[in-house]
Amino acid sequence: MFNTEFKSILDLVNTFSTQQKCIDYLEHFRWNGNVVSPFDSESKVYTCKDNKYRCRNTGKYFNVKTETMFDNTKTKLQKWFISSLVNYVT
């Protein structure tokens, strides 16, 4: 689904060209199609709008960045991904 074989920085930038592509990648990497609440792993999860989810048992809203190093940062995922992976490519 995602190209993770980067032969150049241009490949990297193209793969993560939008915030939504980064979110999709992170969701795939973290949950692999089965969203799990960070508040209660046994809870049913409801999909909401704007890439948000709701934990049925706790009533709390979350997204793919919740309880990760990306949580509560104003830095876009594109910048995180590219700055983290640029050393991997070069």
URJO-V495624 format. One record per run of one state. SS is the DSSP state (A for helix, B for strand, O for the rest). FROM is the first residue (numbers start at 0). TO is the last residue. Records with the same first field share a line. If there is no record, write none. Layout:
SS = FROM-TO, FROM-TO
//
This chain:
O = 0-7, 15-17, 31-43, 47-51, 55-59, 62-75, 89-89
A = 8-14, 18-30, 76-88
B = 44-46, 52-54, 60-61
//
